[in-house]
Amino acid sequence: MSRYLLLIILNAPLVIAGLIGALVEYKTRRISIFKWLGTTVIWLVIFGGIIGVQPALTFLHEHHKIRAHEMSLFDVLEITGIIYILFMANRSRIKTDRLEQRVQDLHQELSIRLSEKQDQ
């Protein structure tokens, strides 16, 4: 199996999960259309970069910019790890946004209840 194919197979589920997560967040109205578009563009650029690795390495090798003709297995795992970290960072950002919204809602509810007690 080609290392480039392995790179795509390992990272495609992460990219798809990122795209689906962004779509779900948008459809449930947790993020705006601009944030959804930004997240979608980022995941598509990452996927395009993964697909463009082989042509880029071939081009660089032919023009004597790098010595390696192919990616090593370490390179595949390193790129997969970086994309996994980006996926987890995105999930953490989403959870943080939810928690901030919940704290804001609770603060608003508490303020309303306290003002009702003072009025009585």
URRA-V711501 format. One record per residue. PSI is psi in whole degrees, 0 to 359 (NA if undefined). BURIAL is b if it has 24 or more other ideal C-beta (glycine too) atoms within 12 Angstrom, else e. D_CENTER is the distance of its C-alpha to the mean C-alpha in whole Angstrom. Layout:
BEGIN
psi | burial | d_center
PSI | BURIAL | D_CENTER
PSI | BURIAL | D_CENTER
END
This chain:
BEGIN
psi | burial | d_center
138 | e | 27
144 | e | 25
331 | b | 23
320 | b | 21
320 | e | 21
319 | e | 20
316 | b | 17
317 | b | 16
320 | e | 17
327 | b | 15
341 | b | 11
317 | e | 12
325 | e | 12
318 | b | 8
316 | b | 7
318 | e | 10
321 | e | 9
318 | b | 5
316 | b | 8
319 | e | 10
318 | b | 9
319 | b | 9
318 | e | 12
317 | e | 13
321 | b | 13
315 | e | 14
330 | e | 17
8 | e | 18
33 | e | 18
338 | e | 16
158 | b | 14
170 | e | 16
328 | e | 16
319 | e | 15
322 | e | 12
314 | b | 11
318 | e | 12
314 | e | 10
319 | b | 7
317 | b | 8
318 | e | 10
314 | b | 7
324 | b | 6
324 | e | 10
319 | e | 11
314 | b | 9
320 | b | 11
323 | e | 14
321 | e | 14
316 | b | 14
328 | e | 17
3 | e | 18
313 | b | 19
309 | b | 22
324 | e | 24
315 | e | 23
321 | b | 24
315 | e | 27
313 | e | 28
324 | e | 28
318 | e | 30
330 | e | 32
16 | e | 33
37 | e | 33
333 | e | 30
158 | e | 29
330 | e | 31
135 | e | 29
329 | e | 29
166 | e | 27
148 | b | 24
168 | e | 24
327 | e | 23
319 | e | 22
318 | e | 20
313 | b | 18
325 | e | 17
314 | e | 16
318 | b | 14
319 | b | 13
318 | e | 13
316 | e | 11
324 | b | 8
319 | e | 8
319 | e | 9
319 | b | 5
314 | b | 4
324 | e | 7
321 | e | 7
317 | b | 5
320 | e | 7
321 | e | 10
318 | b | 10
316 | b | 10
321 | e | 13
318 | e | 14
318 | e | 15
316 | e | 16
320 | e | 19
319 | e | 20
320 | e | 21
316 | e | 23
320 | e | 24
317 | e | 25
318 | e | 27
321 | e | 29
318 | e | 30
316 | e | 31
318 | e | 33
319 | e | 34
319 | e | 36
315 | e | 37
320 | e | 39
322 | e | 40
327 | e | 42
322 | e | 43
322 | e | 45
331 | e | 46
337 | e | 48
NA | e | 50
END
